[in-house]
Amino acid sequence: MKKLITAQFYLLLVGTLFAWTNFGIELYRWLGLRSNSFGCTPGATNPFMTACFYGAIFFALAFGISAVMYARTKKSA
């Protein structure tokens, strides 16, 4: 079970970093007024209303829960 929780922790860490990087790129483009269309959700005019933002939020939540589980398994070892 510890191997599964460890694998989940690192997989969600990578996914969270990837999701927030994608959102950061979209936000940078929007703030720089370089683009009004987004790759995550074509036709959106605000990066906070794109799938990248919501995906990053849910990845962060899942990673937080996974981090708590990972910490608890490290304490019990």
SULZI-V331514 format. One record per backbone hydrogen bond with DSSP energy under -0.5 kcal/mol. CO is the residue of the C=O (numbers start at 1). NH is the residue of the N-H. Records with the same first field share a line. If there is no record, write none. Layout:
CO->NH ; NH
This chain:
1->5
2->6
3->7
4->8
5->9
6->10
7->11
8->12
9->13
10->14
11->15
12->16
13->17
14->18
15->19
16->20
17->21
18->22
19->23
20->24
21->25
22->26
23->27
24->28
25->29
26->30
27->31
28->32
29->34 ; 35
30->33
41->38 ; 44
46->49
47->50
50->54
51->55
52->56
53->57
54->58
55->59
56->60
57->61
58->62
59->63
60->64
61->65
62->66
63->67
64->68
65->69
66->70
67->71
68->72
69->73
70->74
71->75
72->76
73->77
